[in-house]
Amino acid sequence: MNTLKKFELMEKIVRELEDLQNSQQALIQKIGKIEVDNIELGDKRLEKDLPDMHQRLADNLDTIVSILDYFADKTSNFGDKNNIDALKEQQAINDATS
């Protein structure tokens, strides 16, 4: 895999991790809303299980954020080290002359 393709794949993974982070945050918010609604309802099963679900989702979010920070940094460093902007310019020139 050439350097530009590798960088593009790394950028794609960063976007997918960002999407995963957003999805996880949305799930946490939904669980929180259900927990609040259940305060009024008082269902025992929901009282028992929702806090554990909320905690697992929060733990997963922490892991996703950590991985995203690591991989976004790695991607940026790879781009800087390999002068990706110049490679993109060269690719555009190559595509235009083909």
BELDA-V888342 format. One record per backbone hydrogen bond with DSSP energy under -1.0 kcal/mol. CO is the residue of the C=O (numbers start at 0). NH is the residue of the N-H. E is the energy in kcal/mol with one decimal. If there is no record, write none. Layout:
CO	NH	E
CO	NH	E
This chain:
1	5	-2.4
2	6	-2.4
3	7	-2.5
4	8	-2.2
5	9	-2.3
6	10	-2.6
7	11	-2.0
8	12	-2.2
9	13	-2.1
10	14	-2.3
11	15	-2.4
12	16	-2.5
13	17	-2.3
14	18	-2.3
15	19	-2.4
16	20	-2.5
17	21	-2.4
18	22	-2.6
19	23	-2.5
20	24	-2.4
21	25	-2.1
22	26	-2.1
23	27	-2.2
24	28	-2.2
25	29	-2.3
26	30	-2.6
27	31	-2.4
28	32	-2.2
29	33	-2.3
30	34	-2.7
31	35	-2.3
32	36	-2.7
33	37	-2.3
36	40	-1.6
37	41	-3.8
42	46	-2.3
43	47	-2.0
44	48	-2.7
45	49	-2.3
48	52	-2.1
49	53	-3.0
50	54	-2.2
51	55	-2.4
52	56	-2.6
53	57	-2.4
54	58	-2.6
55	59	-2.5
56	60	-2.4
57	61	-2.2
58	62	-1.9
59	63	-2.7
60	64	-2.8
61	65	-2.1
62	66	-2.6
63	67	-3.0
64	68	-2.7
65	69	-2.3
66	70	-3.1
67	71	-2.9
68	72	-1.9
69	73	-2.3
70	74	-2.6
71	75	-2.4
72	76	-2.6
73	77	-2.4
74	78	-2.5
75	79	-2.5
76	80	-2.9
77	81	-2.0
78	83	-2.2
79	82	-1.1
82	86	-1.7
83	87	-2.8
84	88	-2.2
85	89	-2.5
86	90	-2.4
87	91	-2.4
88	92	-2.2
89	93	-2.7
90	94	-2.6
91	95	-2.2
92	96	-1.9
